[in-house]
Amino acid sequence: MTNQKKKFSFVNIIFFVIFGVLTGVVWAYLSPIPLIPGAVHFRTFAFIIPAIGYLFGPVTGFFAGYIGTLVWSLLAGMFIPLHSPLTDGITVGLSAALPALIHLKNGKIDLMDLLQPGQKGKFILKSEILCLLFGVLMILTTSISLSYFAGLPYSYCVIWIGIADVVPIALTPFVVMWLAPLMKNVRTLVPYV
């Protein structure tokens, strides 16, 4: 992976859409617990987006997160004009892109090298810190937007979006460790961007 040149291609766009739509569908139909009616469900699979960032690159993670947010919002009936496409989509995308961008130094470090025996503990710790840090920043920013556009109290949004996303995001390193070897062949099809 580190020897491959990063070259953005049409294949990346196809995977942005595939990952985004799958994420949106999973969030809409497999996250059945509403926390803020009409605005937030417990996102059981919030770890999907940062995992995509780690596995396929920060750009792929960003666009999959953005598209996934829009698809989820539309399918779940949670689409709040301007909140979903401007704030929620962008912050969810960034929460997927930034951990991989920083941890893997934008593809200069191969994910599989970090998952070697003796390295897994360091990977889990650093990944956990980065995913939770950017997850919390996403929650704080999204809560401002949701408070403004939906008229909900800010602290109320922070608490409930935090419950909806933090616990599942904490699973990201473990999901990445499990998926990376299984997705080895798929990862070679998609340029890491």
Stockholm file with secondary structure:
# STOCKHOLM 1.0

chainA/1-193         MTNQKKKFSFVNIIFFVIFGVLTGVVWAYLSPIPLIPGAVHFRTFAFIIPAIGYLFGPVTGFFAGYIGTLVWSLLAGMFIPLHSPLTDGITVGLSAALPALIHLKNGKIDLMDLLQPGQKGKFILKSEILCLLFGVLMILTTSISLSYFAGLPYSYCVIWIGIADVVPIALTPFVVMWLAPLMKNVRTLVPYV
#=GR chainA/1-193 SS CTTSCCCCCHHHHHHHHHHHHHHHHHHHHSCCCEEETTTEECCTTTTHHHHHHHHHCHHHHHHHHHHHHHHHHHHHTCCCTTIIIIIIHHHHHHHHHHHHHHHTGGGTSCHHHHTSTTTHHHHHHHHHHHHHHHHHHHHHHHHHHHHHHHCCCHHHHHHHHHHHHHHHHTTHHHHHHHHHHHTHHHHHHSCCC
#=GC SS_cons         CTTSCCCCCHHHHHHHHHHHHHHHHHHHHSCCCEEETTTEECCTTTTHHHHHHHHHCHHHHHHHHHHHHHHHHHHHTCCCTTIIIIIIHHHHHHHHHHHHHHHTGGGTSCHHHHTSTTTHHHHHHHHHHHHHHHHHHHHHHHHHHHHHHHCCCHHHHHHHHHHHHHHHHTTHHHHHHHHHHHTHHHHHHSCCC
//
